[in-house]
Amino acid sequence: MTLHPKICFLIPYFGTWPFWFPFFLESCRANPDINWVFYTDCEVPENLPPNVRIVGLSFATYCELVSDALKIDFHPTNPYKLCDLKPALGYVHQRDLAGFEFWAFSDIDLIYGNLRKYFTAERLSGHDLFSTHIRRIAGHCCILRNTKFINEAFMQIGAWRELLSSPAHQWFDESAFSRLFIRHKNWPKRLNDFIKPWNRWTRCIENIEAFSTPYARIPWIDGTYDFPSTWYWDNGKLTNNKDNAREFPYFHFIVWKKELWRNNQSVLASATVDLATSRRWVISEEGFAPLA
């Protein structure tokens, strides 16, 4: 095990980059010893961080690549179906993972903090899969060990071919794949802790709530539903207005994206031209703003 195990995020994404993508990229740049690979038909962004690689191809070509790798008929019409593919990305893209000890899947409606401060070398040495939600695999960010056992884990799901071949979204990552590693999630914690070491799948996962997604169904750190209203990103350090100086590995703003930003994207985008590269900003329900 190296001092800092090498990690590569694999993200297939097709369509158009969202208005907040410059901020996402800056949060990647602030984690210089972690890599990201995008498989996409989007234009290569200007000032691309050196640790982010763009593999340009059409959605149709990517679907053919997946079909050949998995020996299935993978030809969905909607790129959202790619969410189901996340647990299989390590298998599909084995060549791109040469030399990496871990790989990860991730959404892009989030901003990373200091990932190494949370996913330390000591922490990564203890398990094979790291989910930032306690009751399921977090489809928006999950780190996996680059081994045959983990990369082929999705094949242990009996109907995996049918689920991935179906053109409809099946929640394969957070449902079927979760059940492989997280058993009896409604049992008392003490009982789950007792049986976990006896199962090969449950003992290889760390599923600890990282409190990355406010306004979801999960109560906050203090047990209430009083969530942070403002997040601060300062040269890679991610904090908020509720939890003092506590740093977070990432902030997943899916609720704001869906409910508050959807109909105002052109206005929000106009404010991102120079702000992202300032490397100090505030994120709130109103969008991105300078950090004073």
C-alpha positions as CSV (number, residue, x, y, z in Angstrom):
1,M,0.0,0.0,0.0
2,T,1.4,3.3,-1.0
3,L,1.3,6.4,1.2
4,H,-1.4,7.9,-1.0
5,P,-3.2,5.2,-2.9
6,K,-3.9,6.2,-6.5
7,I,-7.6,6.9,-7.2
8,C,-9.4,7.4,-10.5
9,F,-13.0,8.6,-11.0
10,L,-14.7,7.3,-14.0
11,I,-17.6,9.4,-15.3
12,P,-19.5,8.8,-18.6
13,Y,-21.5,12.0,-19.3
14,F,-23.4,12.9,-22.5
15,G,-25.4,16.0,-23.5
16,T,-24.2,19.4,-22.4
17,W,-22.1,20.5,-19.4
18,P,-24.3,22.1,-16.7
19,F,-23.7,25.8,-15.8
20,W,-21.9,24.8,-12.6
21,F,-19.3,22.6,-14.3
22,P,-16.5,25.2,-14.0
23,F,-16.9,25.0,-10.2
24,F,-16.9,21.2,-10.3
25,L,-13.6,21.2,-12.3
26,E,-12.0,23.6,-9.9
27,S,-12.9,21.3,-7.0
28,C,-11.1,18.5,-9.0
29,R,-8.1,20.7,-9.6
30,A,-7.9,21.2,-5.8
31,N,-7.4,17.5,-5.4
32,P,-4.3,17.2,-7.7
33,D,-3.2,13.7,-6.7
34,I,-6.6,12.2,-7.7
35,N,-7.6,11.6,-11.3
36,W,-10.9,12.0,-13.3
37,V,-11.7,10.5,-16.7
38,F,-14.8,11.7,-18.6
39,Y,-16.3,9.7,-21.5
40,T,-18.4,12.4,-23.3
41,D,-19.6,14.1,-26.4
42,C,-19.3,17.5,-24.7
43,E,-16.7,20.0,-25.8
44,V,-13.4,20.0,-23.9
45,P,-13.6,22.8,-21.4
46,E,-11.1,25.6,-21.4
47,N,-8.4,25.5,-18.8
48,L,-9.0,21.8,-18.1
49,P,-7.2,20.7,-14.9
50,P,-4.2,18.5,-15.5
51,N,-5.8,15.7,-13.4
52,V,-8.9,15.6,-15.6
53,R,-8.9,13.7,-18.9
54,I,-11.6,13.9,-21.6
55,V,-12.2,10.9,-23.8
56,G,-14.3,12.2,-26.7
57,L,-16.9,9.8,-28.3
58,S,-20.6,9.7,-29.2
59,F,-23.2,8.2,-26.9
60,A,-23.9,5.5,-29.6
61,T,-20.2,4.6,-29.7
62,Y,-20.0,4.5,-25.9
63,C,-23.0,2.2,-25.8
64,E,-21.3,-0.1,-28.3
65,L,-18.2,-0.1,-26.1
66,V,-20.3,-1.2,-23.1
67,S,-22.1,-3.8,-25.0
68,D,-18.9,-5.4,-26.2
69,A,-17.3,-5.3,-22.7
70,L,-20.3,-6.8,-20.9
71,K,-21.5,-9.0,-23.7
72,I,-25.0,-7.5,-23.4
73,D,-27.3,-5.4,-25.6
74,F,-26.8,-1.9,-24.0
75,H,-28.5,0.6,-26.3
76,P,-30.6,2.9,-24.2
77,T,-32.0,6.1,-25.7
78,N,-31.6,8.2,-22.6
79,P,-28.1,8.8,-21.1
80,Y,-29.7,8.8,-17.7
81,K,-29.6,5.0,-18.0
82,L,-25.8,5.3,-17.4
83,C,-26.6,5.6,-13.7
84,D,-27.3,1.9,-13.7
85,L,-23.9,1.2,-15.2
86,K,-21.8,2.7,-12.3
87,P,-21.0,-0.5,-10.5
88,A,-19.7,-2.0,-13.8
89,L,-17.5,0.9,-14.8
90,G,-14.4,-0.7,-13.2
91,Y,-14.9,-3.8,-15.3
92,V,-15.8,-1.9,-18.5
93,H,-12.8,0.5,-18.3
94,Q,-10.1,-1.9,-17.0
95,R,-7.5,-0.5,-19.3
96,D,-7.9,3.1,-18.0
97,L,-7.4,1.8,-14.4
98,A,-3.9,0.3,-14.9
99,G,-1.8,1.4,-12.0
100,F,-4.7,2.7,-9.9
101,E,-5.4,1.0,-6.5
102,F,-8.9,2.5,-6.4
103,W,-11.5,3.8,-8.8
104,A,-14.7,5.7,-8.1
105,F,-18.0,6.6,-9.7
106,S,-19.6,10.0,-9.2
107,D,-22.2,12.4,-10.3
108,I,-21.3,16.0,-11.3
109,D,-24.0,17.8,-9.3
110,L,-21.6,18.2,-6.5
111,I,-18.5,20.0,-5.3
112,Y,-15.6,18.2,-3.8
113,G,-13.8,19.3,-0.7
114,N,-10.4,17.9,0.4
115,L,-11.0,14.2,-0.6
116,R,-7.7,13.0,0.8
117,K,-8.5,14.4,4.2
118,Y,-11.6,12.2,4.4
119,F,-10.4,9.2,2.4
120,T,-7.0,8.9,4.1
121,A,-4.6,6.1,3.3
122,E,-5.3,4.6,6.6
123,R,-9.0,4.6,5.9
124,L,-8.7,3.2,2.5
125,S,-6.5,0.3,3.8
126,G,-9.4,-1.0,5.9
127,H,-12.1,-1.8,3.3
128,D,-12.7,-2.4,-0.4
129,L,-15.7,-0.2,-1.0
130,F,-16.5,3.2,0.6
131,S,-20.1,4.6,0.6
132,T,-20.8,7.9,2.1
133,H,-24.4,6.9,3.0
134,I,-25.1,4.4,5.8
135,R,-28.1,2.7,4.4
136,R,-27.2,2.3,0.7
137,I,-24.4,2.7,-1.9
138,A,-24.2,6.4,-2.6
139,G,-24.7,6.5,-6.4
140,H,-23.4,10.1,-6.5
141,C,-20.0,9.2,-5.0
142,C,-18.5,5.8,-4.2
143,I,-14.9,4.6,-4.0
144,L,-14.0,1.0,-4.8
145,R,-10.8,-1.0,-4.7
146,N,-9.4,-1.9,-8.1
147,T,-9.5,-5.7,-7.8
148,K,-11.1,-8.5,-9.8
149,F,-13.3,-9.3,-6.8
150,I,-14.8,-5.8,-6.5
151,N,-14.8,-5.0,-10.3
152,E,-16.9,-8.1,-11.0
153,A,-19.1,-7.8,-7.9
154,F,-22.0,-6.6,-9.9
155,M,-22.1,-10.0,-11.7
156,Q,-23.2,-11.6,-8.4
157,I,-26.6,-10.0,-8.9
158,G,-28.7,-12.7,-10.5
159,A,-30.5,-10.6,-13.1
160,W,-27.7,-8.1,-13.8
161,R,-27.7,-8.7,-17.6
162,E,-31.5,-8.1,-17.8
163,L,-31.3,-5.1,-15.5
164,L,-28.5,-3.4,-17.4
165,S,-29.9,-4.3,-20.9
166,S,-33.3,-2.9,-20.0
167,P,-33.7,0.6,-21.6
168,A,-35.5,1.8,-18.4
169,H,-33.6,3.1,-15.4
170,Q,-33.5,0.3,-12.8
171,W,-31.7,2.1,-9.8
172,F,-29.1,-0.7,-10.2
173,D,-26.4,1.2,-8.3
174,E,-28.4,2.2,-5.2
175,S,-30.8,-0.8,-5.1
176,A,-29.6,-4.1,-6.4
177,F,-25.9,-3.3,-5.9
178,S,-26.5,-1.9,-2.4
179,R,-28.3,-5.1,-1.3
180,L,-25.2,-7.1,-2.2
181,F,-23.1,-5.2,0.4
182,I,-25.6,-3.8,2.9
183,R,-27.8,-6.6,4.3
184,H,-30.7,-6.2,6.8
185,K,-30.4,-2.4,6.9
186,N,-33.5,-2.2,9.1
187,W,-32.0,-4.4,11.8
188,P,-30.7,-2.8,15.0
189,K,-27.1,-1.5,14.6
190,R,-25.8,-3.8,17.3
191,L,-27.1,-6.9,15.6
192,N,-25.7,-5.7,12.2
193,D,-22.3,-5.0,13.7
194,F,-22.3,-8.5,15.1
195,I,-23.1,-10.4,11.9
196,K,-21.1,-8.1,9.5
197,P,-17.7,-9.8,10.0
198,W,-19.2,-13.2,9.0
199,N,-20.3,-12.2,5.5
200,R,-17.7,-11.7,2.8
201,W,-19.7,-8.8,1.2
202,T,-20.7,-6.9,4.3
203,R,-17.3,-6.9,5.9
204,C,-15.6,-5.4,2.9
205,I,-17.7,-2.2,2.9
206,E,-17.4,1.0,4.9
207,N,-20.8,2.7,4.9
208,I,-20.6,5.7,7.1
209,E,-22.8,8.7,6.8
210,A,-20.7,11.6,5.5
211,F,-23.6,14.1,5.6
212,S,-23.0,15.2,2.0
213,T,-26.6,15.7,0.8
214,P,-28.7,18.2,2.8
215,Y,-32.4,18.5,2.4
216,A,-32.7,14.8,1.7
217,R,-34.5,12.3,3.9
218,I,-31.5,11.8,6.2
219,P,-31.4,14.0,9.3
220,W,-28.4,16.2,9.8
221,I,-25.4,15.6,12.1
222,D,-27.3,17.0,15.1
223,G,-30.3,14.7,14.4
224,T,-32.5,17.6,13.2
225,Y,-33.8,18.6,9.8
226,D,-32.3,22.0,10.2
227,F,-29.8,21.9,7.3
228,P,-27.0,24.2,6.4
229,S,-28.2,27.0,4.1
230,T,-24.8,28.1,2.9
231,W,-21.6,26.3,1.9
232,Y,-18.1,27.8,1.6
233,W,-15.4,26.5,-0.8
234,D,-12.1,28.1,-0.1
235,N,-9.2,26.7,-2.1
236,G,-10.4,23.2,-1.7
237,K,-11.6,23.5,1.9
238,L,-15.4,22.8,2.1
239,T,-17.4,24.0,5.2
240,N,-20.8,25.4,5.9
241,N,-22.6,27.9,8.0
242,K,-23.9,25.3,10.5
243,D,-21.1,23.0,11.5
244,N,-18.4,25.4,12.5
245,A,-15.0,24.5,11.0
246,R,-15.9,20.9,10.2
247,E,-14.8,20.0,6.7
248,F,-16.8,17.7,4.3
249,P,-15.5,15.5,1.5
250,Y,-18.1,16.9,-0.9
251,F,-21.4,18.8,-1.1
252,H,-24.2,17.2,-3.2
253,F,-26.6,19.9,-4.2
254,I,-29.2,17.7,-6.0
255,V,-32.2,19.3,-4.2
256,W,-31.2,22.8,-5.1
257,K,-30.5,21.7,-8.6
258,K,-33.9,20.1,-9.1
259,E,-36.1,22.5,-7.2
260,L,-34.5,26.0,-7.1
261,W,-32.0,26.3,-10.0
262,R,-33.8,24.5,-12.8
263,N,-35.8,27.5,-14.2
264,N,-33.0,30.1,-13.6
265,Q,-29.9,28.5,-15.2
266,S,-29.2,31.2,-17.7
267,V,-29.0,33.9,-15.0
268,L,-27.0,31.6,-12.7
269,A,-24.6,30.7,-15.5
270,S,-23.8,34.4,-16.3
271,A,-22.3,34.8,-12.9
272,T,-19.8,31.9,-13.3
273,V,-17.5,33.3,-16.0
274,D,-14.7,34.4,-13.7
275,L,-15.9,33.3,-10.3
276,A,-14.9,29.6,-10.5
277,T,-11.2,30.4,-11.1
278,S,-11.1,32.7,-8.1
279,R,-11.1,29.5,-6.0
280,R,-13.2,31.1,-3.2
281,W,-17.0,31.0,-3.4
282,V,-20.2,30.6,-1.6
283,I,-22.9,28.1,-2.6
284,S,-26.5,28.7,-1.6
285,E,-30.0,28.2,-2.9
286,E,-29.4,31.3,-5.0
287,G,-26.4,29.7,-6.8
288,F,-22.7,30.6,-6.6
289,A,-21.4,33.9,-5.3
290,P,-18.0,35.3,-4.2
291,L,-16.7,34.4,-0.8
292,A,-15.9,37.7,1.0
